C-alpha cells in the first residue's frame, strides 16, 4: 500500500493513442482539428441496426469545444434527423476507453458465469439451462448472454479481455487488489476454454460407440455471421483432426464453409446442405441457427448412423425427451457419457 500522504497516481491507459495524437495535431498543424474518441458498440451481425439505433453515445474528448461540437453533431443526427432518443455521455479519452473495454468484458463474464452452472451440473446431475433461465428472469441480471454452452469467440471479446489484463499489469495498483482483478479476468477466460475442452471430451467419450465419422454443424463464432475469427468451433475441429477423426463440416451461412476451406483444405469434407451433413456417425451442433432448431427427428433417425447427437449450444434441450423416445442419444454440455 502507498503511504497515506501520497496521492494516487492517475495514469492514462498505455495502449491508447488518442491523447498523444491530439497533442501532436495541435502542436504541428495550423488547421483547427477536433479529435474525439467515440467507441462503437455495434454487433457484427447487426451493425446497421445498432448504428441506426444505438444504446448510447460515448464521447471521449479533451476540451469543452470538442465535446460540445460532437455532442451537437450526434444530437442533430439521432434526435433531430432520425428521431431516435439516445443517451449521450461526455467524458475523457481514458474514461471512454474504459467504457468500451468494461462493456465487452462484462458480456464475456456473463457468458462464462452461465457455464459455472454447466460445471456444477456436470457433478450434481441438473439442467443448467433451466437454472440460468430462472436466474435471467431477474431484471437486474437479464437473460442475454446467460445461456450455458460453447463460450464466446470472435474478434472482440477475447481481444479486449487480453488487452485489458495487459493494461492492469502495468497499472499502479495495490498488488493484492491487482492480483485479484487479474485472477477474476483470467477465470473468465479459463471457463471459456473449459467449454471447448468439454465438447471435445464428450466427443471422445461418444467415440466408444463405434464413431468413425463426425459431422460438425456451425463454423463461425456467431450464428448470424460467416466470420471465423476467434471461432471456438474452428478450435474444436482442429483438436478433432489431431485425434484422427474423419470430419464433415457444414454451416447454414454458406460463406462460412468457403472460409473454412481456406483453413482446412482437403483434410475434411465440406457439405453443401444439412441433409448431406446428417449422413454421419455422430452429429455435433455448434450453432444456434434457426435451421438447426428445426432439425427433423425423422431425418436424424434415418441418417445419423450411430444415432448420437452432441448439442454444444443447447439448441435442442427442450426436445431432449422427444429425441430419447426415438432412440437417439443426445448430450449437452453438462452431461457425462458413461
Legacy VTK file of the C-alpha trace (Angstrom):
# vtk DataFile Version 3.0
C-alpha trace
ASCII
DATASET POLYDATA
POINTS 338 float
0.000 0.000 0.000
1.106 3.603 -0.614
1.721 5.958 2.289
-1.428 7.805 3.307
0.068 11.183 2.381
0.923 10.103 -1.177
-1.834 10.956 -3.671
-2.948 8.158 -6.013
-1.441 8.357 -9.498
-3.948 8.570 -12.316
-2.337 7.019 -15.348
-3.769 7.015 -18.866
-4.113 3.553 -20.396
-0.749 2.794 -22.078
-2.478 1.229 -25.111
-4.416 4.368 -26.131
-3.014 6.857 -28.626
-5.849 9.421 -28.692
-4.285 11.813 -26.200
-0.873 11.670 -27.865
-2.492 12.140 -31.280
-4.496 15.103 -30.013
-1.391 16.812 -28.681
0.600 16.062 -31.834
-2.095 17.510 -34.094
-2.391 20.662 -32.010
1.393 21.123 -31.918
2.099 20.512 -35.612
-0.961 21.685 -37.568
-2.290 25.148 -38.358
-5.702 23.630 -39.118
-8.241 23.575 -36.315
-8.837 19.837 -35.959
-11.126 18.447 -33.275
-10.272 14.946 -32.108
-12.613 12.741 -30.087
-12.813 9.035 -29.295
-16.320 7.671 -29.876
-16.338 3.898 -29.281
-18.813 1.799 -31.215
-20.931 -0.830 -29.515
-22.392 -2.493 -32.589
-22.665 -6.242 -33.033
-21.031 -7.592 -36.190
-24.172 -9.432 -37.250
-26.378 -6.409 -36.562
-24.198 -3.424 -37.454
-26.707 -1.367 -39.417
-29.466 -1.701 -36.829
-27.100 -0.870 -33.975
-25.705 2.179 -35.776
-29.171 3.476 -36.591
-30.472 2.866 -33.070
-27.513 2.819 -30.654
-27.847 2.027 -26.960
-25.721 5.061 -26.083
-23.194 7.518 -27.491
-19.955 7.918 -25.562
-17.769 10.901 -26.470
-14.199 10.887 -25.228
-12.648 14.336 -25.616
-10.162 16.700 -24.015
-11.757 20.132 -24.115
-15.147 21.826 -23.967
-15.110 22.959 -27.604
-14.566 19.423 -28.913
-17.085 17.847 -26.540
-19.772 20.403 -27.420
-19.172 20.021 -31.156
-19.520 16.223 -31.140
-22.440 16.243 -28.731
-24.330 18.627 -31.012
-23.370 16.536 -34.039
-24.874 13.362 -32.555
-27.932 15.151 -31.218
-28.610 16.504 -34.683
-28.035 13.109 -36.313
-30.090 10.917 -34.000
-32.625 13.088 -32.221
-33.480 15.544 -34.972
-32.847 13.693 -38.232
-33.536 10.064 -37.233
-35.910 10.824 -34.358
-34.047 8.368 -32.119
-33.697 9.107 -28.429
-30.230 8.058 -27.342
-28.309 8.930 -24.144
-25.090 10.851 -24.753
-22.165 10.739 -22.326
-19.260 13.203 -22.353
-16.019 12.134 -20.703
-12.233 11.964 -21.069
-10.386 9.802 -23.578
-9.461 7.349 -20.830
-12.982 7.118 -19.452
-14.429 6.438 -22.910
-11.853 3.737 -23.492
-12.714 2.079 -20.198
-16.421 2.143 -21.070
-15.636 0.186 -24.233
-13.415 -2.369 -22.522
-15.532 -2.902 -19.430
-18.689 -3.325 -21.526
-17.178 -6.123 -23.610
-15.548 -7.801 -20.636
-18.855 -7.778 -18.750
-20.516 -9.608 -21.662
-17.707 -12.189 -21.629
-18.134 -12.551 -17.864
-21.867 -13.233 -18.221
-21.210 -15.992 -20.759
-18.622 -17.671 -18.545
-20.830 -17.184 -15.479
-23.586 -19.173 -17.191
-21.118 -22.008 -17.706
-20.390 -22.142 -13.983
-23.843 -23.699 -13.850
-22.708 -26.212 -16.506
-19.655 -27.159 -14.452
-21.740 -27.635 -11.303
-24.496 -29.533 -13.087
-21.954 -31.955 -14.507
-21.414 -33.151 -10.915
-24.922 -32.934 -9.468
-26.963 -34.064 -12.485
-29.015 -30.890 -13.005
-30.123 -28.858 -16.024
-28.105 -25.607 -16.287
-30.472 -24.259 -18.952
-33.412 -24.348 -16.541
-31.289 -22.809 -13.809
-29.927 -19.912 -15.859
-33.302 -19.275 -17.456
-34.723 -18.703 -13.989
-31.699 -16.628 -12.923
-32.094 -14.453 -16.018
-35.663 -13.545 -15.136
-34.281 -11.195 -12.510
-34.494 -7.738 -14.182
-31.180 -6.785 -12.565
-29.455 -9.669 -14.364
-31.420 -10.313 -17.609
-31.201 -13.360 -19.868
-28.987 -12.032 -22.648
-25.547 -13.689 -22.794
-26.598 -16.050 -19.996
-27.039 -19.327 -21.871
-24.804 -22.290 -20.992
-22.851 -23.965 -23.786
-19.907 -23.267 -26.028
-18.404 -19.971 -24.887
-17.521 -16.660 -26.504
-15.305 -16.137 -29.525
-14.994 -13.640 -32.333
-12.605 -10.750 -32.878
-13.723 -8.515 -29.965
-14.362 -10.139 -26.586
-11.182 -12.282 -26.370
-9.055 -9.408 -27.663
-10.436 -6.915 -25.156
-10.079 -9.385 -22.295
-6.387 -9.903 -23.090
-5.712 -6.203 -23.734
-7.322 -5.075 -20.523
-5.493 -7.713 -18.489
-2.229 -6.477 -20.010
-3.174 -2.909 -19.095
-3.918 -3.907 -15.497
-0.491 -5.473 -15.120
1.131 -2.118 -15.945
-1.178 -0.033 -13.770
-0.016 1.265 -10.387
-2.447 -0.589 -8.099
-2.160 -2.260 -4.747
-0.511 -5.610 -5.532
-3.134 -7.794 -3.856
-6.084 -5.964 -5.445
-4.388 -6.129 -8.839
-3.806 -9.868 -8.445
-7.434 -10.478 -7.537
-8.751 -8.497 -10.501
-6.399 -10.245 -12.921
-7.353 -13.631 -11.446
-11.025 -12.740 -11.958
-10.446 -11.895 -15.612
-8.297 -14.993 -16.054
-11.138 -17.137 -14.672
-13.458 -15.752 -17.379
-11.008 -16.977 -19.989
-10.376 -20.340 -18.283
-14.099 -21.154 -18.050
-14.372 -20.260 -21.728
-11.574 -22.722 -22.505
-13.360 -25.319 -20.356
-16.350 -25.186 -22.718
-14.106 -26.114 -25.671
-12.458 -28.972 -23.822
-15.787 -30.256 -22.511
-17.250 -30.546 -26.025
-14.137 -32.397 -27.202
-14.340 -34.677 -24.153
-17.974 -35.542 -24.921
-16.990 -36.418 -28.487
-14.136 -38.612 -27.236
-16.478 -40.382 -24.830
-19.039 -40.934 -27.595
-16.423 -42.422 -29.903
-16.557 -45.707 -27.979
-19.924 -46.368 -29.654
-18.146 -47.074 -32.925
-17.926 -43.487 -34.165
-15.582 -43.011 -37.088
-17.091 -40.079 -38.942
-18.289 -36.870 -37.287
-20.360 -34.059 -38.778
-19.968 -30.589 -37.297
-22.723 -28.024 -37.850
-21.640 -24.458 -37.096
-18.287 -22.984 -38.064
-18.487 -19.241 -37.405
-18.290 -17.675 -33.961
-21.917 -16.486 -34.186
-24.948 -17.929 -35.951
-25.650 -14.702 -37.860
-22.222 -14.140 -39.371
-19.742 -16.024 -41.559
-16.784 -14.631 -39.579
-14.437 -17.386 -38.409
-12.101 -15.098 -36.453
-11.793 -16.397 -32.918
-14.346 -19.129 -33.603
-14.343 -21.819 -30.925
-15.787 -24.230 -33.497
-12.574 -23.947 -35.503
-10.525 -24.785 -32.405
-12.674 -27.828 -31.725
-12.334 -29.021 -35.324
-8.547 -28.705 -35.139
-8.478 -30.775 -31.945
-10.657 -33.465 -33.539
-8.434 -33.642 -36.614
-5.375 -34.113 -34.399
-7.174 -37.036 -32.768
-7.657 -38.666 -36.178
-11.427 -38.292 -36.635
-12.921 -38.051 -40.131
-14.906 -34.828 -40.317
-17.706 -33.335 -42.387
-18.372 -29.607 -41.970
-21.456 -27.505 -42.575
-22.707 -24.046 -41.690
-26.147 -22.612 -42.569
-24.315 -19.459 -43.671
-22.588 -20.905 -46.719
-19.846 -18.313 -46.912
-18.531 -19.670 -43.622
-17.961 -23.020 -45.330
-15.939 -21.302 -48.082
-13.789 -19.610 -45.456
-13.279 -22.935 -43.681
-11.956 -24.402 -46.936
-9.089 -21.903 -46.771
-8.167 -23.235 -43.324
-8.647 -26.993 -43.606
-8.069 -27.514 -47.346
-8.770 -31.171 -48.244
-8.416 -32.560 -44.700
-12.224 -32.564 -44.224
-15.397 -32.984 -46.294
-17.491 -29.862 -46.908
-21.254 -30.308 -47.041
-23.467 -28.338 -49.395
-26.592 -28.704 -47.272
-27.844 -30.006 -43.939
-29.106 -33.316 -45.341
-25.650 -34.207 -46.628
-24.197 -33.340 -43.237
-26.602 -35.688 -41.450
-25.117 -38.705 -43.248
-22.618 -39.458 -40.474
-21.954 -41.495 -37.311
-22.089 -38.615 -34.814
-23.682 -35.171 -35.191
-22.118 -32.214 -33.336
-24.069 -28.951 -33.146
-22.052 -25.773 -32.514
-24.526 -23.132 -33.699
-27.965 -21.952 -32.610
-29.038 -21.070 -36.155
-32.763 -21.369 -36.905
-32.121 -24.180 -39.394
-30.733 -26.299 -36.574
-33.686 -25.548 -34.299
-35.947 -27.036 -36.976
-33.990 -30.292 -37.294
-36.228 -33.182 -38.244
-36.216 -36.144 -35.893
-37.092 -38.432 -38.787
-34.062 -37.280 -40.792
-31.718 -37.666 -37.829
-33.086 -41.121 -37.063
-32.688 -42.196 -40.691
-29.308 -40.583 -41.414
-27.150 -40.407 -38.269
-25.904 -43.970 -38.203
-24.984 -44.285 -34.508
-27.936 -42.080 -33.510
-25.775 -39.826 -31.327
-26.077 -36.032 -31.172
-23.910 -33.668 -29.129
-25.511 -30.238 -28.836
-22.873 -27.746 -27.704
-25.280 -24.806 -27.819
-28.281 -26.275 -26.032
-30.474 -25.579 -29.063
-32.422 -28.807 -28.649
-32.550 -29.007 -24.851
-36.354 -28.639 -24.807
-36.658 -31.591 -27.208
-34.472 -33.958 -25.205
-37.243 -36.370 -24.228
-38.534 -36.349 -27.791
-35.106 -37.393 -29.086
-34.655 -40.075 -26.449
-38.095 -41.518 -27.156
-36.891 -42.178 -30.711
-33.754 -43.968 -29.516
-31.457 -41.022 -30.263
-28.766 -40.360 -27.658
-28.461 -36.592 -27.253
-25.899 -34.965 -24.952
-25.411 -31.397 -23.731
-22.511 -29.540 -22.145
-23.449 -30.613 -18.593
-23.650 -34.318 -19.476
-21.240 -37.155 -18.847
-21.226 -40.111 -21.252
-20.760 -43.290 -19.189
LINES 1 339
338 0 1 2 3 4 5 6 7 8 9 10 11 12 13 14 15 16 17 18 19 20 21 22 23 24 25 26 27 28 29 30 31 32 33 34 35 36 37 38 39 40 41 42 43 44 45 46 47 48 49 50 51 52 53 54 55 56 57 58 59 60 61 62 63 64 65 66 67 68 69 70 71 72 73 74 75 76 77 78 79 80 81 82 83 84 85 86 87 88 89 90 91 92 93 94 95 96 97 98 99 100 101 102 103 104 105 106 107 108 109 110 111 112 113 114 115 116 117 118 119 120 121 122 123 124 125 126 127 128 129 130 131 132 133 134 135 136 137 138 139 140 141 142 143 144 145 146 147 148 149 150 151 152 153 154 155 156 157 158 159 160 161 162 163 164 165 166 167 168 169 170 171 172 173 174 175 176 177 178 179 180 181 182 183 184 185 186 187 188 189 190 191 192 193 194 195 196 197 198 199 200 201 202 203 204 205 206 207 208 209 210 211 212 213 214 215 216 217 218 219 220 221 222 223 224 225 226 227 228 229 230 231 232 233 234 235 236 237 238 239 240 241 242 243 244 245 246 247 248 249 250 251 252 253 254 255 256 257 258 259 260 261 262 263 264 265 266 267 268 269 270 271 272 273 274 275 276 277 278 279 280 281 282 283 284 285 286 287 288 289 290 291 292 293 294 295 296 297 298 299 300 301 302 303 304 305 306 307 308 309 310 311 312 313 314 315 316 317 318 319 320 321 322 323 324 325 326 327 328 329 330 331 332 333 334 335 336 337
